[in-house]
Amino acid sequence: MAVVPKQLTRFHPFSSLAPEYLSHICEQAEVESYAKGKIVFKRGKELPKLYFLLEGRVKLVDANFESREINTGAEKSDYALNELNPSKESAVAIEDVKILLVDRKELDLVMAASQSKEDIPVEAQGSDDDDFVTAQINYLDAYAYPQPAVLDSESSDWMSKLLDSPLFSSVSPGNIQQLFSRFEEIDLTAGDVIFESDDEGDYFYVVSRGSARIFPQNSMDAIDLTIGDYFGEESLVGDTTRNATVAMTTSGAVMRLSKQDFVELLQKPLFKYIEKDQIDEFGPQVQLLDVRLPIEHRHYRVQGSRNIALAKLRDSLDSLDPGYTYVVTDDAGCRSKVAVQLLLQKGLSAVILNQSSNCYT
C-alpha cells in the first residue's frame, strides 16, 4: 500500500516538513495491518522503525501490566507509539489496525536535512527538489552513519547481505564497526577445504567471493553457500568441534573472525539471561523451551516447558510463532546456547533462563 503525504501530515513531526521532504519519507514508508489480538511490537526490543496508528485502537502495556488505550484521531495518536527505543511498552491490537512504519534513521536524516541546508556543501544540494533532498540525505548519511570502508562491489555485497540477516540486525552500530575491522580475508581456490568435521571451532566465516558447500556429518544433504552466507558459528557458541566439512566449490575468498572476537562482539551482546521472576515481563506470548533429549526432559524439567530436542529444533524453526518470546532453559548447557543462536538467526526473540534449577518439577 503506497503512502501519501496526507497520511503523514496528521502525525508529528511530519506536520512541520516541506512537501519535498514528505515525498521522500513517503517513498520509504510502509503500511502494515494487524488483526485483533495480535502483538504489534514488544517492549524492551530495539525497533528500527517508528509505529504510527493509522486506523483502529491499540493497547500499550508496560512492565507492571498497567495499560493505556490509543484511539485513531485522539490527541496522543498524533505521535509514534514507540518514541522511546527500546520501547517501555508493548502494543497489542484491540481491533484490526493499520500501522504506518517509518525508518528511524531515515526520519533522523530527513529532519536534519530539512533544518541544515546552510551547513551542507552546495555540490551536495542538487538542482531540483528531488535531487536536493536525496543529495542532502546522502551527504548526511555518510556523515552521521559512517559505514566500514569497502574496496569494491563484491565487498559491499557480502557486507550488505550479512547486515540484512536477522542475527546481525540487532547488533549495535559500534559493534558492527569493530566486527568489520577485525575480519580477515583468506583467498581460496576451488576444492580448498576451509575446515573438516571434528576440527576445533576457532573461527566464524563469511563467504566474500565465490561459493562454498557444507557437507554435514551423517547426512548426504549438502548445503550451498554464496556471497554473504555465514557458517561455523555453532561450534563457537557450543564450544564443540565442527559438525561438518566445508569446502570451496569455486575460486574465491572467505572472511574470518576469531572465536574471541565473535564471542565478545556478537555472542555476548545478543545473548540475554533472565531469572524466573522476569519471565512475566515478556507478557503472555512466552514459550519455555527445553532442548534436551526427551528422556532428560521426563526425568526433571522446568514447569510448563515444551521439549524440542536441539536436533529437532533445527527442523522446527519454520513452525515456531514469531509473535512469541522463546525462553530456553539453561539445563542443557551448551545446547541451550546453540538453541538461542538458531532462534536469533531465524529472527525470533529468544533468551536463556538462568539458574533454572529452582524451577524444576
N, C-alpha and C positions, 0 to 999 in steps of 0.2 A: 504494500500500500504506500503510494507516494505521499510525502509530507509537503504541505503547502504553508507559506508564511502565515496565513491567518491562524493556523493551528498553533504556531509558535508564539504569536504576539500576546496571547492570553496569559502566558507564563512569564515570570521573572527569571533571568534578566533579559530575555529576548525582546521585551517591550521597548527597550532602550536602543536597540540596534537598527542601523540604517538598512534599507532594502537589500543592498548588495551583500551584506553580511548575513542577513536572514536567508538569502538564497543559497549561500554556501552551506549553512547549517542544514537546510532542507535536503541538500544533496547527500549529506552524511547520516541524517537521522532515519529512524525506522519506527514502525508501529507494530506492537505485538499484542495478541489477545490472550487473556487468561480466563478460564472457566471458573464459575463459582466454587469456592473452597480451595482453589489452588494457591500455593505459595508463590508470590511474585518475586520476592528476594528474602534472604535470611540475614539476620543481624550478625555482626561480628565478621562478615566477609568483605574483603576488598572488592568493590564493584567499579569496574572501569567506565560504566555508563550511568548517567543520571536518569531517574524514572519519573515521568510526569503523568498525572492521571488525566487521560482524555475523556473517558466515559466510565460511568459506574461508581461503585463505592469500594473502598478498601479499609481494612482494619490494620493499624500499626500496633505491634505488641512488643514491649520492652522486656528486659531480662527478669523483671519482677512480675511478669504477666499482666501488667497494667496496660490497658489498650485505649486507643482513641480512633475514632472513625473519620475518614476523609471522604467527602462527597464532591462529585464534579460540580463546579460552579461556586463552591464555598470559598471563603477568603483564603484558608490555609491550602487549598488545592492549587493556588497560583504559583507555588514553589515546588521544587523537586521533593519527592517523597524521601529521598536518601541524600540530603545535602551533606551530612557527615559521612566520611569514609575512613574506616568501616562504619556501616550504619549501626546505630544503637538499637534499632528496632527491626523486627521482621514485618513484612507486608503480606497480608492474606486477602484474596478477593472475596468480598461479601456477596457479590453478584458477578455476572460476566462483566469483565472490564477490558478497556483498551488502554495501553500504556505507550507513551511516546518515549523512545530511548535516544539519548544524545550522548555521544562520547565526551567524557570529562576533559580529556586532553584537547580535543578539537575545540570545545567551547572555550577552554582556557586560552587557546591561541587566538580564537576569533575575538574574544573580549580584549585581549592585549593588543591585537592589531587595530581594533576599532578605536583604541584610545592612544595609539602610539605612532601615528602617521609621521609626526615630526622627527621621530627618533630612528626612522627606517631609511636606509640609503635610497636615493632617487632611483638607482638602477634596479632596486628590488620592489618598486611600486607599480610597475606595469603601466599599460596605456589605457585600456578601457576598464570598466568596473570589475568584470570577471577576472581579468588579468591582474588588476590591482589587488584584489582580495587574495587570490591564490599566491601571488608573489610575496605579499606580506606574511601570509601564514607559513609559506615555505621558509622564508627568512627566519621568522621567529621559532619555527620548529627546530631548525638547525642550531639556533642559539640556546633555546630553553631546554631542549630534549636531545642533547648530542648523542649520536649513535657510535658504536665502535667503528673504527676505520676499516674499510674494505678495499681490496685491491682490484676486484673485477666482479662481473655479474654473477659468476659461479659462487663466489664468497657470499655475495648478497643473498643468493638463492638458499643456501644451506642455513644461513643465519635467520632469514625470514621464516622459513619453514619450521625451524626449531622454536622460534618465539611464538609461532601460531599454535604450537601443541599445547594441550591443556595443562601439562605438567609445568611448563615454563611460563604460562600466562599469569601465574600467581607469584613469580619471583620478583623481588623488588628491583627497581632500576639500578640501584647501586651494586647489587649482587650480579645482575646481568653484565654490567660493565666489567666487573672483576672476572667473571666466568670467561668472557670472550678474550680478555687479555691473557688468561692462563692456558688457553687451548694451545696445543702443539700440533702442527701439521706433519703427517707422515705420508710420503709418496709411496705408492704401491703399484704393482703390475698384476695383470690377470693371473689368477691361480695362487697369489700370495695368501698365506694363512695369517689372519690377524691374531687369533688365539684358538686353542683347541679345548675340547671337553676336559674337565678336571684340572685345567690350568688355574693358577691363583688369580683371583679377581683384583687387578691392580689399576685398571683404567676404565673410564667411561668414554664411549666412542660416538662420533657422528660422521656419516658419510658426507664428504665435502665435494668430491668429484668422482664420477664413475658410478659403479654399482657393486653390491656385495650380496652374499647369500648366507643365511643362518641354517645350519644343519643340527637340529636338536637331538639330544641323546634319546635313544629308544623311540625314534619316530622317523618315518620316511617323508614327512611333510616339511620340505624346505621352505624358508621364508625369504623372499627377495627384498633387498634394501636399495633405495635410491637416495639421491641428494637430499639431505636434511633429516633422514631417518637416523635414529639413535639406537644404541644397543650396549649391552654389557653392564647395565645398572643393577640387575637383580643380585649378582654375586657381591657387589659393593654394599648394597643395603643389607643383605642377609649374611654378609661376611662368610660366604661359602666359595667353593671352587666353581668354575664355569660349568654350565649345564648344556653347552652346545659348542660346536665349532663354527667359526665364521671365516669366510674366505672371499677374496675379491673375484668377481666374475668378469670385470673389465679392468683396464688400467685406470688409475685414479688416485684418490687420496682420502684419508680419514683425519679428522681432528680428534685428539685425545686429551682427556682431563684426568689428572691423577686422582686416586681414591681420596686422598686428604682434601684436595680442593673440592671434589664432588660432595663429600660429607659436610664440609664447612660452609660452602656457598649454596648448595642445593638441598641436600637432605635435611640438615638441622633446621633451616628456616621454614621448610614446608611441613615437617612432622610436628604435630601438636599433640601433647599429652594432657589428659584431663583426669580428674578424680571422679569418684562415683557421684558425689553431690553436685557435680557440674553438668551431668547428663541432661537434667531438666532444662538447662539454659538453651538447648537447641530446639525446644518446643516438641510438639507431638510427632513430628516427622523424623523419628530416630529409629535406627535398626542396630541392635547389638549383634556383632558378628564374631563367631568363634571359628578360627580357620585351622584348628587341629583336626586330627582324624576322628571319625565318628566314635570309635571305641574310647578315645580320650575324653571326648565330649560327654559320653554316657557316664563315665566314671565320676567326674565332677565338672561343674560348669558355672558360669555366671548366670544367675536367674534371668530368664527372658531372652537369652542369647540364641541366635539362629546359627546352626552349624553348617558351614560350607567349607570343606577342606580346601587348603590352598591350591592343590592340583585341580580341583573342580572350579575354584573361583575364576580362574582364567577363562573358562568356557561359559561362565555365568554373568560376566560383566554386562553384556548387552541387555540382560533381563532385569538388571537392578534399576530401581526407580531413581532418576536423577533428582527428584524432589526431596530425597531423604539425606540425612547425615548418617554415615556409617561409622559406628564406634566399635573398633576392633579390640577385643580383649587381649591383654598382653601376655596371657598364659602360654601362647605359642612361641614366645621368644622371638628369634629372628624371622620366623614365618609371619608373625604379626607385622613386622616392619615391611616385609616384601608385599604383604597383602595391601597395606596402606599405599605403598608405592604404586601398585597396579591400579588401585581405585583412583588415586590422584591423576595418573596418566590417562585414565578414561574420562577425566573431567568431573569426577564425583567428589563430593565432600566427605572427607574421612579423617578420623582422629584415633588415637590409641588410648584405651582405658588403662590408666596407670595404677599399679599396686592393687590389682583386682582380686587378690586372694581373699579379701574380706567380703567379697560379693558372692562367693561360691555357694552352691546348693548341692 
